[in-house]
Amino acid sequence: MDKYFFIGIAGTGMSRLAIFLTNLGINVCGSDRFYPGQKNHPIIKRLLKQKIKIYPQNADALTNDITKVVVSAAIEDTNADLIKARELSLQVITRSKLLADIFNKCKGLAITGTSGKTTITGMVSTVLRYAKQPHFFYCGDDICREIALINPPELNKNAIMAAEVDESDGSPIFYNPAAAVISNISLDHKELNIIMDIFFKFISQCTGVIILNADCPSSMILKNKIKGKEIKTFAIHKNAHYQAKNIVHSDYGIDFMCNKKVYTLKTPGLHNCYNALCAIAMLESMGIKSDIISDGLSGFKGMSRRLELVAERNGIKIYDDYSHNPDKIFAALKTLKRFCNKLFFVFRPHGYGPMIFFRTQLIDAICKALDPSDYIYFLDIYDAGGSANRTIHSENLINDLKRQGLAAQYISDPAKISSIIKPHIQSGDTVVIMGARDPYLSIYSKKIAHNLLQINFSELP
């Protein structure tokens, strides 16, 4: 039997692929710098619950019977396990390349773009489940209150696989999809011209329909470069094959009409209207009827940490959200601001490099979304270790916001979040914990719900 060893198995992307492979019946184990020191680490606890063995990152667990050693971009050449793997001449493969190899064995539905890909993938899978269509599902997070997944019997070219394709490491170029979505294109992990080149190669390799955002100028530049491919567009403001009209917002969802069919979502925000249009376009390209798509989407409960409502009591709401780049943060904050009095925004920047890269755009996004009546709190920048450039601090970002007239505060200890917020919060206000990578953010959101709203942990999602 194949045996895969993951170096840094408790990373967000690494852990999800490890669990995916385990569910395929592959023997998976791995090492992590957090083990055994942090046995209560949320991801480590989940891996252990899945019966996946974890070892200290000291090279002792590497043996000749390992089929593949899996690494992410975060693993440096000085890592002891990686050095040992190379000494043993073990095959080393990146996480993204391994996922692409699995995907390319199937009839792959690839969902990528700067924002929204997790939710779009979840929407597609939810409708496929509702339609009782067997498929593989790979995504950056869980569907909230997930319904049972009907798995295909074999991993082969006839098996459907709906997968989120992460553009941050350039991996879309490894995929050969049967259908592809690019949700939007904006500044995120790489310069725009680099991202455009990656996406162009990605869609050039697509054998079926390509779905693009007609409201996104960069996507339309790509469209004009593509020859001999079937292209479908979606939009809200521009004419498109799938255009949303008669949009009605509420704090619990959004209704709209597309091609004379009414769709009702339980996930709020204009960005989720865009996400649904992507899903509708892809699902119809598979021959699924609009009635089934509409019914399936109406049962979609959202994705974990994508504007996930953690708790509500006494007119106060607590949300947990994964947004981390300027566009995502702006969309999430604007959605929450639409239906609250004051917004309490608690943010953990997800890395030193990203904060240096889009510092100006991040500050602009927050300033456009919020006003002086809102409360802004920054936790420390998430430190994943390694040789990151640590020349920026959350207090630098706070000072940027203060110069723009917004009140912002640095919180060094997350345990103090509730006590700092409590004197200011009232009925009609909303709290959102936001940020990527830090696996403890969801725990903080539940502690805030417990401390501020006196809700038992057993009652929280």
Helices and strands as residue ranges (DSSP letters): E 3-7, H 12-23, E 27-32, H 42-49, E 53-56, E 68-71, H 80-87, E 91-94, H 95-103, E 107-112, H 117-130, E 136-138, E 160-164, G 171-174, E 179-182, H 192-204, E 210-213, H 217-225, E 231-235, E 242-250, E 253-258, E 261-265, H 270-285, H 290-298, E 308-313, E 316-321, H 326-337, E 343-347, H 352-357, H 359-369, E 375-378, H 394-403, E 408-410, G 414-416, H 417-421, E 430-434, H 441-453, G 457-459
